[in-house]
Amino acid sequence: MPEERVQYKLMLPVILKMELEMAAARRRRSLSAEVVELLRFRSSPARIPTP
């Protein structure tokens, strides 16, 4: 079953948006897919420090 998605408006500094666009282009994916992948990586249980 496909994952449910929601639209979310996000304000970014221009430079950060450009960096994300370049990274997405290098990986041949959309800006949205790049941001989702980075957020998933960042929130991965292996990366979250335990108290």
PDBQT receptor file of N, H, CA, C and O in Angstrom, charges set to zero:
ATOM      1  N   MET A   1       0.846  -1.168   0.000  1.00  0.00    +0.000 N 
ATOM      2  CA  MET A   1       0.000   0.000   0.000  1.00  0.00    +0.000 C 
ATOM      3  C   MET A   1       0.901   1.243   0.000  1.00  0.00    +0.000 C 
ATOM      4  O   MET A   1       1.836   1.329   0.796  1.00  0.00    +0.000 OA
ATOM      5  N   PRO A   2       0.625   2.194  -0.880  1.00  0.00    +0.000 N 
ATOM      6  CA  PRO A   2       1.451   3.408  -0.907  1.00  0.00    +0.000 C 
ATOM      7  C   PRO A   2       1.328   4.207   0.390  1.00  0.00    +0.000 C 
ATOM      8  O   PRO A   2       0.287   4.217   1.047  1.00  0.00    +0.000 OA
ATOM      9  N   GLU A   3       2.392   4.851   0.719  1.00  0.00    +0.000 N 
ATOM     10  H   GLU A   3       3.238   4.842   0.185  1.00  0.00    +0.000 HD
ATOM     11  CA  GLU A   3       2.444   5.676   1.915  1.00  0.00    +0.000 C 
ATOM     12  C   GLU A   3       1.562   6.920   1.737  1.00  0.00    +0.000 C 
ATOM     13  O   GLU A   3       1.591   7.558   0.685  1.00  0.00    +0.000 OA
ATOM     14  N   GLU A   4       0.789   7.256   2.756  1.00  0.00    +0.000 N 
ATOM     15  H   GLU A   4       0.766   6.738   3.611  1.00  0.00    +0.000 HD
ATOM     16  CA  GLU A   4      -0.023   8.471   2.699  1.00  0.00    +0.000 C 
ATOM     17  C   GLU A   4       0.890   9.683   2.818  1.00  0.00    +0.000 C 
ATOM     18  O   GLU A   4       1.844   9.676   3.595  1.00  0.00    +0.000 OA
ATOM     19  N   ARG A   5       0.596  10.715   2.051  1.00  0.00    +0.000 N 
ATOM     20  H   ARG A   5      -0.179  10.721   1.419  1.00  0.00    +0.000 HD
ATOM     21  CA  ARG A   5       1.422  11.919   2.069  1.00  0.00    +0.000 C 
ATOM     22  C   ARG A   5       0.575  13.141   2.360  1.00  0.00    +0.000 C 
ATOM     23  O   ARG A   5      -0.619  13.171   2.061  1.00  0.00    +0.000 OA
ATOM     24  N   VAL A   6       1.195  14.138   2.940  1.00  0.00    +0.000 N 
ATOM     25  H   VAL A   6       2.165  14.114   3.183  1.00  0.00    +0.000 HD
ATOM     26  CA  VAL A   6       0.533  15.417   3.193  1.00  0.00    +0.000 C 
ATOM     27  C   VAL A   6       1.409  16.522   2.612  1.00  0.00    +0.000 C 
ATOM     28  O   VAL A   6       2.631  16.391   2.545  1.00  0.00    +0.000 OA
ATOM     29  N   GLN A   7       0.780  17.588   2.202  1.00  0.00    +0.000 N 
ATOM     30  H   GLN A   7      -0.212  17.695   2.256  1.00  0.00    +0.000 HD
ATOM     31  CA  GLN A   7       1.518  18.740   1.705  1.00  0.00    +0.000 C 
ATOM     32  C   GLN A   7       1.883  19.620   2.894  1.00  0.00    +0.000 C 
ATOM     33  O   GLN A   7       1.066  19.845   3.787  1.00  0.00    +0.000 OA
ATOM     34  N   TYR A   8       3.127  20.120   2.897  1.00  0.00    +0.000 N 
ATOM     35  H   TYR A   8       3.791  19.938   2.172  1.00  0.00    +0.000 HD
ATOM     36  CA  TYR A   8       3.611  20.944   4.005  1.00  0.00    +0.000 C 
ATOM     37  C   TYR A   8       4.431  22.084   3.418  1.00  0.00    +0.000 C 
ATOM     38  O   TYR A   8       5.411  21.854   2.709  1.00  0.00    +0.000 OA
ATOM     39  N   LYS A   9       4.032  23.297   3.713  1.00  0.00    +0.000 N 
ATOM     40  H   LYS A   9       3.236  23.484   4.289  1.00  0.00    +0.000 HD
ATOM     41  CA  LYS A   9       4.765  24.463   3.213  1.00  0.00    +0.000 C 
ATOM     42  C   LYS A   9       5.953  24.721   4.129  1.00  0.00    +0.000 C 
ATOM     43  O   LYS A   9       5.810  24.749   5.351  1.00  0.00    +0.000 OA
ATOM     44  N   LEU A  10       7.117  24.906   3.536  1.00  0.00    +0.000 N 
ATOM     45  H   LEU A  10       7.234  24.883   2.543  1.00  0.00    +0.000 HD
ATOM     46  CA  LEU A  10       8.348  25.058   4.302  1.00  0.00    +0.000 C 
ATOM     47  C   LEU A  10       9.128  26.259   3.785  1.00  0.00    +0.000 C 
ATOM     48  O   LEU A  10       9.374  26.375   2.585  1.00  0.00    +0.000 OA
ATOM     49  N   MET A  11       9.505  27.126   4.666  1.00  0.00    +0.000 N 
ATOM     50  H   MET A  11       9.305  27.031   5.641  1.00  0.00    +0.000 HD
ATOM     51  CA  MET A  11      10.316  28.291   4.301  1.00  0.00    +0.000 C 
ATOM     52  C   MET A  11      11.779  27.947   4.562  1.00  0.00    +0.000 C 
ATOM     53  O   MET A  11      12.135  27.541   5.668  1.00  0.00    +0.000 OA
ATOM     54  N   LEU A  12      12.631  28.108   3.545  1.00  0.00    +0.000 N 
ATOM     55  H   LEU A  12      12.342  28.438   2.646  1.00  0.00    +0.000 HD
ATOM     56  CA  LEU A  12      14.047  27.798   3.642  1.00  0.00    +0.000 C 
ATOM     57  C   LEU A  12      14.886  28.998   3.236  1.00  0.00    +0.000 C 
ATOM     58  O   LEU A  12      14.454  29.808   2.416  1.00  0.00    +0.000 OA
ATOM     59  N   PRO A  13      16.075  29.120   3.797  1.00  0.00    +0.000 N 
ATOM     60  CA  PRO A  13      16.997  30.123   3.266  1.00  0.00    +0.000 C 
ATOM     61  C   PRO A  13      17.331  29.766   1.808  1.00  0.00    +0.000 C 
ATOM     62  O   PRO A  13      17.421  28.589   1.460  1.00  0.00    +0.000 OA
ATOM     63  N   VAL A  14      17.508  30.767   0.980  1.00  0.00    +0.000 N 
ATOM     64  H   VAL A  14      17.434  31.723   1.262  1.00  0.00    +0.000 HD
ATOM     65  CA  VAL A  14      17.751  30.550  -0.451  1.00  0.00    +0.000 C 
ATOM     66  C   VAL A  14      18.953  29.628  -0.679  1.00  0.00    +0.000 C 
ATOM     67  O   VAL A  14      18.887  28.719  -1.507  1.00  0.00    +0.000 OA
ATOM     68  N   ILE A  15      20.025  29.854   0.033  1.00  0.00    +0.000 N 
ATOM     69  H   ILE A  15      20.079  30.593   0.705  1.00  0.00    +0.000 HD
ATOM     70  CA  ILE A  15      21.241  29.048  -0.148  1.00  0.00    +0.000 C 
ATOM     71  C   ILE A  15      20.970  27.580   0.169  1.00  0.00    +0.000 C 
ATOM     72  O   ILE A  15      21.414  26.696  -0.564  1.00  0.00    +0.000 OA
ATOM     73  N   LEU A  16      20.246  27.315   1.252  1.00  0.00    +0.000 N 
ATOM     74  H   LEU A  16      19.885  28.033   1.847  1.00  0.00    +0.000 HD
ATOM     75  CA  LEU A  16      19.929  25.935   1.617  1.00  0.00    +0.000 C 
ATOM     76  C   LEU A  16      19.076  25.275   0.540  1.00  0.00    +0.000 C 
ATOM     77  O   LEU A  16      19.304  24.116   0.193  1.00  0.00    +0.000 OA
ATOM     78  N   LYS A  17      18.106  25.995   0.012  1.00  0.00    +0.000 N 
ATOM     79  H   LYS A  17      17.920  26.936   0.294  1.00  0.00    +0.000 HD
ATOM     80  CA  LYS A  17      17.270  25.439  -1.053  1.00  0.00    +0.000 C 
ATOM     81  C   LYS A  17      18.116  25.102  -2.270  1.00  0.00    +0.000 C 
ATOM     82  O   LYS A  17      17.925  24.055  -2.888  1.00  0.00    +0.000 OA
ATOM     83  N   MET A  18      19.041  25.971  -2.615  1.00  0.00    +0.000 N 
ATOM     84  H   MET A  18      19.196  26.821  -2.112  1.00  0.00    +0.000 HD
ATOM     85  CA  MET A  18      19.916  25.708  -3.761  1.00  0.00    +0.000 C 
ATOM     86  C   MET A  18      20.784  24.474  -3.523  1.00  0.00    +0.000 C 
ATOM     87  O   MET A  18      20.979  23.662  -4.428  1.00  0.00    +0.000 OA
ATOM     88  N   GLU A  19      21.299  24.338  -2.311  1.00  0.00    +0.000 N 
ATOM     89  H   GLU A  19      21.140  24.997  -1.576  1.00  0.00    +0.000 HD
ATOM     90  CA  GLU A  19      22.127  23.168  -1.975  1.00  0.00    +0.000 C 
ATOM     91  C   GLU A  19      21.302  21.888  -2.058  1.00  0.00    +0.000 C 
ATOM     92  O   GLU A  19      21.777  20.872  -2.567  1.00  0.00    +0.000 OA
ATOM     93  N   LEU A  20      20.070  21.934  -1.562  1.00  0.00    +0.000 N 
ATOM     94  H   LEU A  20      19.684  22.759  -1.148  1.00  0.00    +0.000 HD
ATOM     95  CA  LEU A  20      19.195  20.765  -1.627  1.00  0.00    +0.000 C 
ATOM     96  C   LEU A  20      18.844  20.422  -3.076  1.00  0.00    +0.000 C 
ATOM     97  O   LEU A  20      18.802  19.249  -3.446  1.00  0.00    +0.000 OA
ATOM     98  N   GLU A  21      18.595  21.436  -3.884  1.00  0.00    +0.000 N 
ATOM     99  H   GLU A  21      18.629  22.390  -3.583  1.00  0.00    +0.000 HD
ATOM    100  CA  GLU A  21      18.290  21.204  -5.300  1.00  0.00    +0.000 C 
ATOM    101  C   GLU A  21      19.475  20.558  -6.021  1.00  0.00    +0.000 C 
ATOM    102  O   GLU A  21      19.295  19.648  -6.831  1.00  0.00    +0.000 OA
ATOM    103  N   MET A  22      20.680  21.030  -5.724  1.00  0.00    +0.000 N 
ATOM    104  H   MET A  22      20.827  21.768  -5.066  1.00  0.00    +0.000 HD
ATOM    105  CA  MET A  22      21.872  20.444  -6.351  1.00  0.00    +0.000 C 
ATOM    106  C   MET A  22      22.065  18.998  -5.904  1.00  0.00    +0.000 C 
ATOM    107  O   MET A  22      22.386  18.135  -6.721  1.00  0.00    +0.000 OA
ATOM    108  N   ALA A  23      21.871  18.726  -4.616  1.00  0.00    +0.000 N 
ATOM    109  H   ALA A  23      21.609  19.427  -3.952  1.00  0.00    +0.000 HD
ATOM    110  CA  ALA A  23      21.999  17.357  -4.111  1.00  0.00    +0.000 C 
ATOM    111  C   ALA A  23      20.953  16.454  -4.747  1.00  0.00    +0.000 C 
ATOM    112  O   ALA A  23      21.252  15.319  -5.117  1.00  0.00    +0.000 OA
ATOM    113  N   ALA A  24      19.734  16.950  -4.876  1.00  0.00    +0.000 N 
ATOM    114  H   ALA A  24      19.491  17.873  -4.575  1.00  0.00    +0.000 HD
ATOM    115  CA  ALA A  24      18.663  16.168  -5.503  1.00  0.00    +0.000 C 
ATOM    116  C   ALA A  24      18.998  15.869  -6.960  1.00  0.00    +0.000 C 
ATOM    117  O   ALA A  24      18.788  14.750  -7.428  1.00  0.00    +0.000 OA
ATOM    118  N   ALA A  25      19.512  16.849  -7.671  1.00  0.00    +0.000 N 
ATOM    119  H   ALA A  25      19.683  17.758  -7.292  1.00  0.00    +0.000 HD
ATOM    120  CA  ALA A  25      19.876  16.650  -9.079  1.00  0.00    +0.000 C 
ATOM    121  C   ALA A  25      20.980  15.605  -9.213  1.00  0.00    +0.000 C 
ATOM    122  O   ALA A  25      20.931  14.761 -10.107  1.00  0.00    +0.000 OA
ATOM    123  N   ARG A  26      21.976  15.660  -8.325  1.00  0.00    +0.000 N 
ATOM    124  H   ARG A  26      22.016  16.346  -7.599  1.00  0.00    +0.000 HD
ATOM    125  CA  ARG A  26      23.056  14.660  -8.364  1.00  0.00    +0.000 C 
ATOM    126  C   ARG A  26      22.522  13.250  -8.149  1.00  0.00    +0.000 C 
ATOM    127  O   ARG A  26      23.024  12.290  -8.734  1.00  0.00    +0.000 OA
ATOM    128  N   ARG A  27      21.502  13.132  -7.307  1.00  0.00    +0.000 N 
ATOM    129  H   ARG A  27      21.093  13.912  -6.832  1.00  0.00    +0.000 HD
ATOM    130  CA  ARG A  27      20.930  11.813  -6.998  1.00  0.00    +0.000 C 
ATOM    131  C   ARG A  27      19.746  11.465  -7.909  1.00  0.00    +0.000 C 
ATOM    132  O   ARG A  27      19.109  10.423  -7.752  1.00  0.00    +0.000 OA
ATOM    133  N   ARG A  28      19.470  12.356  -8.858  1.00  0.00    +0.000 N 
ATOM    134  H   ARG A  28      19.987  13.203  -8.985  1.00  0.00    +0.000 HD
ATOM    135  CA  ARG A  28      18.383  12.155  -9.828  1.00  0.00    +0.000 C 
ATOM    136  C   ARG A  28      17.035  11.918  -9.143  1.00  0.00    +0.000 C 
ATOM    137  O   ARG A  28      16.316  10.966  -9.447  1.00  0.00    +0.000 OA
ATOM    138  N   ARG A  29      16.721  12.810  -8.216  1.00  0.00    +0.000 N 
ATOM    139  H   ARG A  29      17.305  13.584  -7.969  1.00  0.00    +0.000 HD
ATOM    140  CA  ARG A  29      15.418  12.751  -7.564  1.00  0.00    +0.000 C 
ATOM    141  C   ARG A  29      14.883  14.164  -7.363  1.00  0.00    +0.000 C 
ATOM    142  O   ARG A  29      15.606  15.148  -7.525  1.00  0.00    +0.000 OA
ATOM    143  N   SER A  30      13.623  14.244  -7.013  1.00  0.00    +0.000 N 
ATOM    144  H   SER A  30      13.036  13.446  -6.881  1.00  0.00    +0.000 HD
ATOM    145  CA  SER A  30      12.989  15.544  -6.815  1.00  0.00    +0.000 C 
ATOM    146  C   SER A  30      13.487  16.188  -5.523  1.00  0.00    +0.000 C 
ATOM    147  O   SER A  30      14.041  15.523  -4.647  1.00  0.00    +0.000 OA
ATOM    148  N   LEU A  31      13.278  17.484  -5.432  1.00  0.00    +0.000 N 
ATOM    149  H   LEU A  31      12.828  18.023  -6.144  1.00  0.00    +0.000 HD
ATOM    150  CA  LEU A  31      13.622  18.202  -4.208  1.00  0.00    +0.000 C 
ATOM    151  C   LEU A  31      12.850  17.619  -3.032  1.00  0.00    +0.000 C 
ATOM    152  O   LEU A  31      13.403  17.441  -1.946  1.00  0.00    +0.000 OA
ATOM    153  N   SER A  32      11.582  17.325  -3.246  1.00  0.00    +0.000 N 
ATOM    154  H   SER A  32      11.133  17.470  -4.128  1.00  0.00    +0.000 HD
ATOM    155  CA  SER A  32      10.752  16.752  -2.188  1.00  0.00    +0.000 C 
ATOM    156  C   SER A  32      11.318  15.406  -1.721  1.00  0.00    +0.000 C 
ATOM    157  O   SER A  32      11.408  15.152  -0.520  1.00  0.00    +0.000 OA
ATOM    158  N   ALA A  33      11.693  14.553  -2.664  1.00  0.00    +0.000 N 
ATOM    159  H   ALA A  33      11.620  14.759  -3.640  1.00  0.00    +0.000 HD
ATOM    160  CA  ALA A  33      12.250  13.244  -2.310  1.00  0.00    +0.000 C 
ATOM    161  C   ALA A  33      13.566  13.391  -1.550  1.00  0.00    +0.000 C 
ATOM    162  O   ALA A  33      13.848  12.619  -0.634  1.00  0.00    +0.000 OA
ATOM    163  N   GLU A  34      14.361  14.371  -1.929  1.00  0.00    +0.000 N 
ATOM    164  H   GLU A  34      14.132  14.998  -2.673  1.00  0.00    +0.000 HD
ATOM    165  CA  GLU A  34      15.630  14.618  -1.240  1.00  0.00    +0.000 C 
ATOM    166  C   GLU A  34      15.390  15.034   0.209  1.00  0.00    +0.000 C 
ATOM    167  O   GLU A  34      16.045  14.528   1.121  1.00  0.00    +0.000 OA
ATOM    168  N   VAL A  35      14.464  15.942   0.417  1.00  0.00    +0.000 N 
ATOM    169  H   VAL A  35      13.932  16.353  -0.323  1.00  0.00    +0.000 HD
ATOM    170  CA  VAL A  35      14.156  16.418   1.773  1.00  0.00    +0.000 C 
ATOM    171  C   VAL A  35      13.602  15.276   2.624  1.00  0.00    +0.000 C 
ATOM    172  O   VAL A  35      13.990  15.122   3.782  1.00  0.00    +0.000 OA
ATOM    173  N   VAL A  36      12.700  14.476   2.058  1.00  0.00    +0.000 N 
ATOM    174  H   VAL A  36      12.385  14.601   1.117  1.00  0.00    +0.000 HD
ATOM    175  CA  VAL A  36      12.130  13.343   2.797  1.00  0.00    +0.000 C 
ATOM    176  C   VAL A  36      13.234  12.365   3.189  1.00  0.00    +0.000 C 
ATOM    177  O   VAL A  36      13.265  11.898   4.328  1.00  0.00    +0.000 OA
ATOM    178  N   GLU A  37      14.128  12.051   2.275  1.00  0.00    +0.000 N 
ATOM    179  H   GLU A  37      14.103  12.431   1.350  1.00  0.00    +0.000 HD
ATOM    180  CA  GLU A  37      15.222  11.116   2.580  1.00  0.00    +0.000 C 
ATOM    181  C   GLU A  37      16.118  11.661   3.680  1.00  0.00    +0.000 C 
ATOM    182  O   GLU A  37      16.509  10.916   4.579  1.00  0.00    +0.000 OA
ATOM    183  N   LEU A  38      16.447  12.938   3.630  1.00  0.00    +0.000 N 
ATOM    184  H   LEU A  38      16.129  13.543   2.900  1.00  0.00    +0.000 HD
ATOM    185  CA  LEU A  38      17.282  13.534   4.680  1.00  0.00    +0.000 C 
ATOM    186  C   LEU A  38      16.581  13.523   6.031  1.00  0.00    +0.000 C 
ATOM    187  O   LEU A  38      17.208  13.244   7.053  1.00  0.00    +0.000 OA
ATOM    188  N   LEU A  39      15.297  13.821   6.044  1.00  0.00    +0.000 N 
ATOM    189  H   LEU A  39      14.788  14.047   5.213  1.00  0.00    +0.000 HD
ATOM    190  CA  LEU A  39      14.548  13.792   7.297  1.00  0.00    +0.000 C 
ATOM    191  C   LEU A  39      14.447  12.371   7.847  1.00  0.00    +0.000 C 
ATOM    192  O   LEU A  39      14.570  12.159   9.053  1.00  0.00    +0.000 OA
ATOM    193  N   ARG A  40      14.224  11.407   6.971  1.00  0.00    +0.000 N 
ATOM    194  H   ARG A  40      14.123  11.579   5.991  1.00  0.00    +0.000 HD
ATOM    195  CA  ARG A  40      14.182  10.002   7.431  1.00  0.00    +0.000 C 
ATOM    196  C   ARG A  40      15.518   9.585   8.018  1.00  0.00    +0.000 C 
ATOM    197  O   ARG A  40      15.562   8.947   9.070  1.00  0.00    +0.000 OA
ATOM    198  N   PHE A  41      16.607   9.939   7.351  1.00  0.00    +0.000 N 
ATOM    199  H   PHE A  41      16.572  10.457   6.497  1.00  0.00    +0.000 HD
ATOM    200  CA  PHE A  41      17.937   9.591   7.846  1.00  0.00    +0.000 C 
ATOM    201  C   PHE A  41      18.179  10.243   9.205  1.00  0.00    +0.000 C 
ATOM    202  O   PHE A  41      18.686   9.607  10.130  1.00  0.00    +0.000 OA
ATOM    203  N   ARG A  42      17.811  11.518   9.312  1.00  0.00    +0.000 N 
ATOM    204  H   ARG A  42      17.400  12.034   8.561  1.00  0.00    +0.000 HD
ATOM    205  CA  ARG A  42      18.045  12.273  10.550  1.00  0.00    +0.000 C 
ATOM    206  C   ARG A  42      17.226  11.730  11.710  1.00  0.00    +0.000 C 
ATOM    207  O   ARG A  42      17.680  11.762  12.854  1.00  0.00    +0.000 OA
ATOM    208  N   SER A  43      16.032  11.234  11.434  1.00  0.00    +0.000 N 
ATOM    209  H   SER A  43      15.663  11.208  10.505  1.00  0.00    +0.000 HD
ATOM    210  CA  SER A  43      15.165  10.748  12.512  1.00  0.00    +0.000 C 
ATOM    211  C   SER A  43      15.263   9.235  12.715  1.00  0.00    +0.000 C 
ATOM    212  O   SER A  43      14.492   8.661  13.484  1.00  0.00    +0.000 OA
ATOM    213  N   SER A  44      16.194   8.602  12.039  1.00  0.00    +0.000 N 
ATOM    214  H   SER A  44      16.820   9.069  11.414  1.00  0.00    +0.000 HD
ATOM    215  CA  SER A  44      16.385   7.160  12.180  1.00  0.00    +0.000 C 
ATOM    216  C   SER A  44      16.712   6.817  13.640  1.00  0.00    +0.000 C 
ATOM    217  O   SER A  44      17.495   7.522  14.278  1.00  0.00    +0.000 OA
ATOM    218  N   PRO A  45      16.121   5.744  14.169  1.00  0.00    +0.000 N 
ATOM    219  CA  PRO A  45      16.363   5.372  15.580  1.00  0.00    +0.000 C 
ATOM    220  C   PRO A  45      17.852   5.185  15.898  1.00  0.00    +0.000 C 
ATOM    221  O   PRO A  45      18.281   5.448  17.022  1.00  0.00    +0.000 OA
ATOM    222  N   ALA A  46      18.628   4.740  14.932  1.00  0.00    +0.000 N 
ATOM    223  H   ALA A  46      18.280   4.526  14.019  1.00  0.00    +0.000 HD
ATOM    224  CA  ALA A  46      20.057   4.533  15.168  1.00  0.00    +0.000 C 
ATOM    225  C   ALA A  46      20.785   5.860  15.375  1.00  0.00    +0.000 C 
ATOM    226  O   ALA A  46      21.862   5.882  15.970  1.00  0.00    +0.000 OA
ATOM    227  N   ARG A  47      20.215   6.963  14.894  1.00  0.00    +0.000 N 
ATOM    228  H   ARG A  47      19.340   6.944  14.411  1.00  0.00    +0.000 HD
ATOM    229  CA  ARG A  47      20.875   8.269  14.998  1.00  0.00    +0.000 C 
ATOM    230  C   ARG A  47      20.372   9.096  16.172  1.00  0.00    +0.000 C 
ATOM    231  O   ARG A  47      20.954  10.138  16.475  1.00  0.00    +0.000 OA
ATOM    232  N   ILE A  48      19.315   8.667  16.837  1.00  0.00    +0.000 N 
ATOM    233  H   ILE A  48      18.842   7.821  16.591  1.00  0.00    +0.000 HD
ATOM    234  CA  ILE A  48      18.757   9.443  17.949  1.00  0.00    +0.000 C 
ATOM    235  C   ILE A  48      19.449   8.989  19.240  1.00  0.00    +0.000 C 
ATOM    236  O   ILE A  48      19.365   7.819  19.614  1.00  0.00    +0.000 OA
ATOM    237  N   PRO A  49      20.133   9.919  19.918  1.00  0.00    +0.000 N 
ATOM    238  CA  PRO A  49      20.834   9.535  21.157  1.00  0.00    +0.000 C 
ATOM    239  C   PRO A  49      19.844   9.133  22.246  1.00  0.00    +0.000 C 
ATOM    240  O   PRO A  49      18.776   9.731  22.378  1.00  0.00    +0.000 OA
ATOM    241  N   THR A  50      20.205   8.129  23.013  1.00  0.00    +0.000 N 
ATOM    242  H   THR A  50      21.072   7.643  22.906  1.00  0.00    +0.000 HD
ATOM    243  CA  THR A  50      19.357   7.706  24.126  1.00  0.00    +0.000 C 
ATOM    244  C   THR A  50      19.729   8.496  25.371  1.00  0.00    +0.000 C 
ATOM    245  O   THR A  50      20.908   8.758  25.611  1.00  0.00    +0.000 OA
ATOM    246  N   PRO A  51      18.741   8.875  26.160  1.00  0.00    +0.000 N 
ATOM    247  CA  PRO A  51      19.018   9.670  27.378  1.00  0.00    +0.000 C 
ATOM    248  C   PRO A  51      19.755   8.875  28.444  1.00  0.00    +0.000 C 
ATOM    249  O   PRO A  51      20.053   9.407  29.514  1.00  0.00    +0.000 OA
TER     250      PRO A  51
